[in-house]
């Protein structure tokens, strides 16, 4: 981890080391230098620190040191951990387990922060640290030993989690997290909050340490429950009431705090999402907490197993109607595309989904996002250009959806690009153009492994068109912000080379 050879190691370990210090042990300049080692985190901290919630005086902040001076040491270091976890929750190369654990750590910290705000006795920023680090052991296992973690979780029986972990790892995630964090010399109050303290030993703890421990326990259970896609919307409030009742003695202020905790956590996740625009950001926690607040069932998670280098997987599964509600909050096209693909993948029940944007003024289209048997072969290759005369050219000139019900038909195959003729290509598919001002900026292929009489619901098609319009607008905004030159006009289309049955 110290050498940066683990995907979750270097940045998390640097920030956690800073959490163990205070202003008497680490200077503001040292903390600023620590943050500046990660340019993505630095840019997001400056962006977030310039918002009204952190900077009500509207002081212009342009550096990490300036952010610390204006916002404060404790708030900036907890913000750094928040944004680091948010970034890891949006990474697809670490696999679905890592994304889930990073999202759980972040949401647990925010629930603890929201809960501390319900009373006036606990520091919200310290509560965030305790809540987020209680899941630290599982977060590391999801990175360092993802397959072993999955195997262990499959062995769980009622009440037998610790036994399964000890059998496969020799210690539990809480024990692992505690030993690693203790080596960083964190304050005792934080170390108590990440320990597995039996109920009989609670009374021996100092009152304030017991408060933070119980808050960290409650927050992690709350976040696990909120993110559990198998738990229905109808059952969620009762499950939270049961959890809250277990901590009622130490945390009486949480009795009726469910609505405010959901709202606070959702708003903070939205704020963090707007602070960054990294490709692949999946905002898993934001989608699920928003669904909980609105009383909606969660869509099942989409498998985010590692894909080919350079190809980003779709975002979390959700109905396309939910994506339409949420896309207005997305600040950047690189965050919008995974969201829309995840929603289309879930709603259309397809086996293939490929997003191919135009990546040069010469009209070359290349795969950037996808989930398909084709992605390993297609990553980095040019899939079509403005000079090709095939079915994608037809979509590009007409700017209409193209439906192929049987890609194996003899009258269709001559008009397919070569990569759609292979054995692992979809047997039926639809091409959706993403266009703006009469120009196709990208296309999406949604495909199935069998030939079928496709029948898409008209309402779904209407919502998909609206989503793709939003993607095109975000893309145009991004290109104009970079002062990109406009694409050359399309060559005039004179006659269709396809039989009339194509549509």
N, C-alpha and C positions, 0 to 999 in steps of 0.2 A: 504493500500500500504506500509506503513512504517513497518508493521509487516510481509511483504513478503507473504501475503495470496492471492495475485492476480498474475496471471501468467505473466503479463507484468509489474507488479508494482515495485518489489524491485530493480532490476538492472537498469531499466530506471530511476526511481526516484533518485537513488544514482548518476548516471552520470549527470542527469539534474541539481541536486544540485551543482555539481562541475562546471557546465557551468556558473553558476552565480557568480563564484568567479574569482579572478585573483591572481597573485603571491603576492600581498600585503595582501590578505585576507586568502589565503590557501597555506600552504607550499608545496614544492615538495614532501616531505615525506607523507603529508596527502593525496595528490592526488594519490601517488603510493599505499598507503594503501587502498584507495577506490577501485582502479582497482584490487588489489590483492584479494579483497573479492569474486570475481567471477573468478574461476580458468580457465574457458573456455575463457573468454574475456582476461585474463592475457596471456594465452598461444598464443592467436591469435595476440595480440598486440606485443609481443616479436617476433613472427614469421614475422609479417608484417614490424616491425621496422628494421629487419635485411635485408630487401630487398634493392636493389640499389636505388629505387625511394625515399625512406625515409633516407637511410644511404649510400650516395655515397662514403664516406670514408671507408666503410666496417669495421667499428668499431664493435667488437663483443659485442652484447647486450644480457644479460642473466636475466634481472630483469626489473620491471616496472620503478624503479628509474633510471636505466641506460638508458631506452628508453626515459624518459623525459629529461635527461641531453643531450643526443645525438640528439634527434629529435626535442625537444622543447615542452614547456608546452601546448601551444595552439593547436599544431598539434596532440599531443597525446590525449588530451581530445576530440577533434572532431573525431579522429580515434576510440576512445572508444565508442562514440555514434554510429558511422558508423557500427562497428562490432556488437554492441548490437542490432541495428535495423536489420542487416543482419541475426542474429540468430533468431529473432522473425519472420522475413519473411520466414524462413525455418521451423517453427514449425507447425505441423499438429494438435496438440491437441487443439489449440486455435481456430480452424475453419478457413474457407477460408476468411472471412471478416477480421480477424486479420492479416493473412498473407498478404492480399492485402494492408491493411493500413500500415503495417510495411514496405513493399516494396515501397509503395508510399512515405513515409516519407524519406526513405533512398535515393531514386532516386531524390526527390525534392531537398534534400541537395546537392547531387552531381551535379545536373544541375546548382544550384546556384554557386557552387564552380567553375564549368567549365565556367560559364558566367562571374564570377569575373576575371578569368584568361584572358578573352578577352580584358579587359582594365587594366590600371595600377593604378586605384584609390581606389579599394575596396580590403579588406583583404579576400582572398579565404576561410580561415578557419572560420572567422566570418560569411561570406556569407553562408557557409555550415550550421552553427548552425541556422541561421535565416530561411533558406530554409527548413530544416528538421523539425524544431519545429512549423512551420506554420500549419502542419497537426496533431499536438499533440492532440487536442481535439477529432478528429475522431479516432485516434489510441487508445485512452483510451476508447471511447465508444464501439469500436469493441471488446474490452476485457471485459469491465464491463457490457455491455448491448447489446450483439450482436443481440439478437432477436428483441429488440426494435429498434435498428439501421436499421436492415433489413426492418422492417415494415415501418419505417419513409421514407426510400429511395424508397419504393414502392409507397408512396403517393406523390412523387415529381411531380409537373407539371412545365411547363416552367416558370422560374423565381420564383418558390414558395418554394425553398429549405429551406430558413430561417423560413418561416411560419410553415412548417412541423416540423422542429426541435423544434421550440418554443412550438408548440402544444403538442408534445410528451415528450420533456425534460425540457421545461421551458427556454431554452437558446440555442444558436447555438454552434456548435463545436468550432468556433473561440472564442466565449465568454468564453466557458468552459476552453479552453487551456490558454487564457490570464489570467483568474482569478487564475488558478493553478500555472502558471509560475510566475505571479506577487508575489504570496506568497513565492516563492523561492528567491525573491530579485534579479532577473536577471537584467543586465544592461538595461538602457532605450532604447538603439538602438535595442536590441533584442525584448523587449516588444512592441515597435512600429511595428516591423516586423511581429508580430503575432496578431496584432489587426485588427479589421474591420474598417478601416479609410475611411470615405466617400470622394469622389473626391473633394468636396468643401473644405475639411480640409487639403488636401495635402500640399497646399502652406504655411500653418502655421507651418509645421514641419521643423526642421533644415535640411539643404540640405543633409547631410550625412545620417540622419535617413530616409529621403524620398527615397534615393537611395537603402538602404537595404530593405525597405518595398516593393518597386516596384520590386526589384530583387526576393524577397521571393514570391510575388504574381505571377510573371512570371514563376518562377521555378516550383511552385506547378501546375499551369495550364499546363505547358509543360510536366511535369511528368505524370499527369492524362491523357493527350492526348496520350503520347507514350505508356502507359500501357493499354489503352482502346482496348480490344480485338474485339469490335464491329466496330472499325474504320478501313477501308481498307487501304492497303498500298498506293493506288493511291490517296486517299483523305488526307492522313497524312501530306504531305508537305504544301498543301494549308491551312490546319487547323493551322499549326504552323506559317505560314506567317501571318494569321489573328491575332493570339495571339501576335506575336512579334510587329505588327503594333500598338497595343494598348499601348505598353510600349516604343515606339520609342522615344518619347520626353525625357524621363529620362534615357533610356538605348540605345542610338544610336549604340553602339558597337555590338549589337546583330543582326543587320540587316541580315547579311549573315553567322551567326554563327551556323546554324543547323548542318552541317556535323561535325564540331569540338566538339560540345556539345554531340552529339550521341557517337562519338568515345571516348571522354574522360570518359563519364559516363560508357560506356561498359567496358573500360579498368580498371577503378577503381573497378567496381563490380566483374570483373574477378579476380583482385588482392585480394579482400576480400574473394571471394569464395575459392581461393587457400590457404588462411591463416587458414582456418578451415576445419574440416572434420566431423562435427556432423552429426549423422544419421538424415535423414529427411530433410536435407538442400535442398530447392527446387530451389534456385537461380532464382526466378520468374522474378525479374527485369532484370537480365542478359539476360535471354532468349528473353525477349520482346524488350529490347534495341538493342540487336544484330539483331533481325528480322527487326526492324525499319531501322537500318543502312544499311542492305542488301536489303531493299525495299520489304520485304516479308510480307504477311498477317499474323496476329497472330492467333494461334489456340485458340479456346474457352477455358476458364478456366475449370480445373477439380475440381469437388466438393471435398473440403478437410474437410468435416465435421468430427467431432471427431470420431475416431475409437476405437477399444478395446485397453486396456492398453498393451503396448509392441509391438503393430503392427503399422508400419509406412505406411501412405498412399502413393500412387504413386505421382510423381512430377507433374509439370505443363504439360498440354496437348501440344503436338507438333507432327508433322509428324516424322516418324522414320528417314527419310533422314536428317532432321534438327538435330536430336539427334546424328546421325553419325558424322555430322560436328562438334558438340560441345563436344563430349565425350573425345576428345583428350585433352581438357582443364581441365578435372575433375581430381583432384589429388588423390582421395580416393574412394574405392569401395562403401562406405556408401553414397556418393553423387551420384555415377554413377547408383546405382540400382534404386532409385526413378525416375531418369531421363529416364532410359530405360523403366521402367514400365509405366510411363506416356505416352511415345511415342507409346508403343505397345497398351495400352488401347485406345488411340485416333485413331490410324491407323486401328486396327482390329475391332473396334466398339463392344467390348465385354462387358458383364455384370459382369464377374468374372476375376480377375487376382490375382494370389497368387505367392509369391516368397518364396521358402523354402530352405534355405542353410543347409549344413551339419554342425552340431554344436558340434560334438564330434568325437573322433577317433574311437568310436564304431559304427559310421555310422548312428547316429540319425539325422533326418531332421525335422526341426521345422519351422513354419510360422514366418517370420520376417516383411514382407511387403505385403500389399494386399488391395484390394477393392472388397468385395464380401459379400453376405449374410452369408457366412460360417465363416467369420473372428471372430465374437464374440465367436463362439463355439470352434474354433481351436486355438485361442491365447494361447500360452504356452504349447500346447500338442505336444507330439511326433507323427509325421504323418507317418513315416515309418523308418525302420532300414535296415541294410544290410542283415538281415536274412529273411525279408518278401519276399514272392514270389507272386508278383502281377504285375500290369501293370507298376508301377513305377520301379520295379526291371528290367523289360524288357527295359525301357528307360535307366536305369543306365548301363546295361550291353552292350547294342547296341550303346549307345550315339547317338541316332537318335530321331528325332521328332516322337511322337506317336499321331496319330489322331484318336479320337473316335467320329464317326458321330452320334451314338445313344447310349447313356449310359444306356438307359432303356432296351436295347435288352437282351434277355435271355442268349445268348451265351457270352455276355460281362460282365454282372453283377457279376458272380462268381469271376472274376479276378480283380475287383475294390476293393481298400481299403474301409473299412466300412464308412469312412467319405465322400466318393464320391458316396454313395448310398442313402443319405438322401434326403428328399423332397426339401430342399433348395440348393442342389448341382446342378451344371450345367448339362444340358441334353445332351450337346455335348461339347467337349473340345479338346485342343491340349496340350501335355506336351512337353516343350522345355528343353533339358538338358543344363546346364552350366558346361562345362568341360575343364580340362587342363591336358595335359600329360596323357591322357587315364583315368582320374579319374573324376567322376561327383561330382562337388563341391556344386551344387544347382540345383533345377529344378523350372521351371515356368509353372503354369497351366493357360491357357487362355480359358475361357469358356463362353458359351451362354446358355440362358434359354429355348431354343427350339432345337429340333433335326433338323439338317439341313445338306444338302450336302455341306460341307465346301469346298470352293474353294479359296485358298489364292494366291494372285498374286506372281509369282515366284520372281519378283524383291523385293517385300516386304520380302519374306523369306530369300533372299540373304542378305539384309541389317540387318535383325534380327540376322542372324548367325554372321555377323561381330560385331554387338553390343554385343552379348553375349560372343564372344571371348574377346572383350575388358574388359567386366566385369570379366571374368575368370582370365585374366592377372592381373587386379588390385587386385583381391582377392588373387591371388598367391603372389603378391608383398607384400600385407599387412601381409599375414601369414609368409612369409620369414623374414619380418622386426621384427616380434615378436619371431623369432626362433622357430616356432611351429614345432613339429615333423610331418613327413609325414604320411598321412593316410595309414592304412594297405591295401594291394592289395585286389581287389574284388575277391569274390569266383568265380570259373570258371563256366560259363554258358553252360549248356549242351544241353538243348532243350527248345523250346518255348512252354509254356502252352496255348498259345492263338491261335485261328483260324486264318488262313491266311488273312482273311478280315480285320484284325486290322489296317493294313496300308492303 
